[in-house]
Amino acid sequence: MAGAETKIGSRTAGLRLLGIVAALAPAPAAAGAWVAPHAQTIVTTSVGVHEEDSANFLDESTYYESAVYYEAPVGRRTAIVSSVWGEWDERNDEESRGEATVGVKRVLRRSGSQVMAMQASALWVSQPEFAECSEGGAELRVLSGYAFANGSGFLNVESSSRFLGGGCVGGRLDISAGYRPSPNWLAMGQVFYDSPIVADDTVKAQFSIVRFDRSGRGWQIGVRATLSGEDAAPALVLGLWQSSRD
């Protein structure tokens, strides 16, 4: 009986970790399928340099992105979620653009180590590319997660559809895998396919490591690269994960 209780406790602790795992993407941050047991705030920033060859010299342009994700549980299966994202890129005519969402995430099914959730959010997009697109709309997201034994790792897949007034549609697919070799360390590999409303389609990959301190706060560092197009645009990724318990 004691062994069973230990196993259940270990799995519960693992799922609590997964509840704060975010798809820390180069676009608005998005949560995993699990509902966090406490209010969570996750902040990430990416900084990189585009390199473009010309006839006689090498042109470089700097860009950065920053995202803030916040989740507040209102029950075991439901949470209020919001995110804000901004980008500054010297190559773009407008140079800067941003997005924001606020909505509700609801776990639809939980079976052992598997969980499926749905998220519906109001959406705001700055400077839509097409004149007929309004800045306001909605996002629907389907989230599916699988936790490995004893919370040692996870696989999270998310698919979203985005709609702006004027008939403008975009979509996204995020795949994240994580491994936790010890209570203080988490390694994550992620791939993002983005078909945005206001820009060209992109495929990006990211690898990062999160170090948790004694208070449970997580410090993230990683690297991200664009796999689509000619510009790999490697970027440094920095993040801070914080719980309301901190």
GIVEN-V886442 format. One line per field, one symbol per residue. burial: + if it has 16 or more other C-alpha atoms within 10 Angstrom, else -. A space follows every 10 residues. Layout:
burial->???
This chain:
burial->---------+ +--+++++++ ++++++++++ ++++++++++ ++++++++++ +--------- --++++++++ +++---++++ +++++++++- -----+++++ +++++++--- ---+++++++ +++++-++-- --++++++++ ++++++++-+ ++++++++++ ++++---+++ ++++++++++ ----++++++ ++++++++-- --++++++++ ++---+++++ +++++++--- --++++++++ +++---
